[in-house]
Amino acid sequence: MKRVLVCVTGMPGSGKSVVVEGIAEEFRYPVLSMGDVVREEAKHRGIKGDLKSMMEFAKRLREEMGPTAVAELTSQRIQSINSEVIIIDGVRSLDEVTRFSKEGLVIIVAVHASPRTRFERLVRRGRPDDPSNWEDFRERDLKELSFGIGGVIALADVMIVNEGKNISDIKKEAVSKLREELRNVFTTSEK
């Protein structure tokens, strides 16, 4: 059987990292963060890590290398991982999903939260590439949507609504839903 890639998607601040953390803690699968791949590439090229610079760099990367640019860079790392299941954090387009399907069977896990909730989380998180005001937040959302993230969310195999729940409950929900999805995948492949 080919490997399984659990591709986690969601708008910024939806709680993808919490879901990924919960899945990784429970199953001990390796994690590749597409955001980290972009940040590493930006650092390598001497790009500043602020929101505007990172948004421009992500766009330019896709213009230079095509719509699967970040997936290509991430796939280079997949090759060196010896695991039947790998978690990919931060898938943003159906082109990326298609690219990852060359590496194995893809399961899409989408995490959703309202814009207001996501904005508040991002302001609290305070990473250099996080928006500090509503206008920047909306601009970032529109940029994410232009990459095609809405299509990935719409086609998710697993949907987790991360609104009004505590972190422990979100992690448990993610683990439970993914366990069921993996059971179906591995049972089907054994037939």
C-alpha positions in Angstrom: 0.0 0.0 0.0 1.1 3.5 -0.7 1.6 5.9 2.1 -1.3 8.1 3.5 -0.9 11.8 3.6 -3.3 13.5 6.1 -3.6 17.0 4.6 -4.9 19.5 7.2 -6.4 22.7 5.8 -8.3 25.7 7.1 -8.2 29.5 7.1 -5.5 31.2 9.3 -6.4 31.0 12.9 -8.9 28.2 12.5 -7.0 25.9 14.7 -5.0 23.7 12.3 -2.0 23.6 14.6 -4.1 22.4 17.5 -5.6 19.6 15.3 -2.2 18.6 14.0 -0.8 18.6 17.5 -3.6 16.4 18.7 -3.2 13.9 15.9 0.6 13.8 16.1 0.4 13.3 19.9 -2.0 10.4 19.6 -0.7 8.6 16.6 3.0 9.7 16.6 3.0 10.4 12.9 5.6 12.8 11.5 4.4 16.3 10.6 5.4 18.6 7.8 4.2 22.2 8.0 3.8 23.9 4.7 4.0 27.3 6.4 7.4 26.3 7.9 8.6 25.3 4.4 7.6 28.8 3.1 9.2 30.6 6.1 12.4 28.5 5.7 12.6 29.3 1.9 11.9 33.0 2.6 14.7 33.0 5.2 17.0 31.3 2.8 16.3 34.0 0.2 16.7 36.8 2.8 13.0 37.8 2.8 11.7 39.5 6.0 9.2 37.5 8.1 6.5 40.2 8.4 2.9 39.7 7.1 3.2 41.8 4.0 6.6 40.4 2.9 5.4 36.8 3.5 2.2 37.3 1.6 4.1 38.7 -1.3 6.7 36.0 -1.2 4.1 33.2 -1.1 2.5 34.7 -4.2 5.9 35.2 -6.0 6.9 31.6 -5.2 3.8 30.4 -6.9 4.4 32.7 -9.9 8.0 31.4 -10.2 7.4 27.7 -9.7 3.7 27.3 -10.5 0.6 26.7 -8.3 2.2 23.6 -6.7 5.4 25.4 -5.6 5.0 24.9 -1.9 3.7 21.3 -2.4 6.9 20.6 -4.5 9.1 21.9 -1.7 7.2 19.9 0.9 7.3 16.8 -1.3 11.1 16.9 -1.3 10.9 16.4 2.5 8.3 13.6 2.2 10.8 11.5 0.3 13.1 11.3 3.4 10.4 10.2 5.9 9.9 6.6 6.6 6.3 6.4 7.8 3.1 4.9 6.5 1.2 8.0 7.4 2.5 11.6 7.3 0.6 14.7 8.4 0.9 17.8 6.1 -0.1 21.0 7.9 -1.4 23.9 5.8 -2.6 22.7 2.4 -4.1 25.7 0.5 -5.2 24.5 -3.0 -6.5 21.6 -5.0 -3.4 21.8 -7.1 -1.4 21.0 -3.9 -3.8 18.2 -3.1 -3.3 16.8 -6.6 0.5 17.1 -6.2 0.4 15.2 -2.9 -1.7 12.5 -4.4 1.4 11.5 -6.4 3.1 10.7 -3.0 0.2 8.6 -1.6 -3.4 8.5 -0.7 -4.7 11.9 0.5 -7.1 12.4 3.4 -8.2 16.0 3.7 -9.0 17.3 7.2 -10.5 20.8 7.3 -10.7 23.0 10.4 -13.3 25.8 10.5 -13.8 28.8 12.7 -15.6 32.1 12.2 -13.7 35.1 11.0 -14.1 37.0 14.3 -12.8 34.0 16.3 -9.9 33.5 13.9 -8.9 37.2 14.0 -8.9 37.2 17.8 -6.7 34.0 17.9 -4.2 35.5 15.4 -3.9 38.7 17.4 -3.2 36.7 20.5 -0.7 34.4 18.8 1.2 37.4 17.5 3.6 35.7 15.1 5.4 38.2 12.8 3.3 37.2 9.8 0.0 37.5 11.7 -2.3 40.4 11.1 -2.5 43.1 13.8 -5.7 44.7 12.5 -9.0 43.8 10.9 -8.0 45.3 7.5 -4.8 43.2 7.3 -6.8 40.1 8.5 -9.3 40.5 5.7 -6.6 41.1 3.1 -4.9 37.9 4.2 -8.1 35.9 4.1 -8.7 37.1 0.5 -5.2 36.1 -0.4 -5.7 32.7 1.1 -9.0 32.3 -0.8 -7.2 33.4 -4.1 -4.8 30.4 -3.6 -7.9 28.1 -3.7 -8.2 27.1 -0.1 -12.0 27.2 -0.3 -12.1 24.3 -2.7 -9.9 22.2 -0.5 -12.2 22.9 2.5 -15.2 22.0 0.4 -13.8 18.6 -0.6 -12.6 17.7 2.9 -13.0 14.1 4.0 -13.2 15.2 7.7 -14.6 18.6 8.9 -13.9 19.9 12.4 -15.7 23.0 13.6 -13.4 24.7 16.1 -15.8 27.2 17.7 -16.6 27.5 21.4 -14.7 24.3 22.3 -11.7 23.8 24.5 -8.4 22.6 23.0 -8.7 19.2 24.6 -12.1 18.5 23.1 -10.9 19.7 19.6 -7.9 17.3 19.8 -10.2 14.4 20.9 -12.6 15.1 18.1 -9.8 15.3 15.5 -8.3 12.0 16.7 -11.6 10.2 16.8 -12.6 11.4 13.3 -9.2 10.6 11.8 -9.1 7.2 13.5 -12.3 6.3 11.7 -11.1 7.6 8.4 -7.9 5.7 8.6 -9.7 2.5 9.7 -11.8 2.8 6.5 -8.7 3.4 4.4 -6.7 0.5 5.8 -9.7 -1.8 5.8 -10.4 -1.0 2.1 -6.8 -1.5 1.1 -6.6 -4.9 2.7 -9.4 -6.2 0.5 
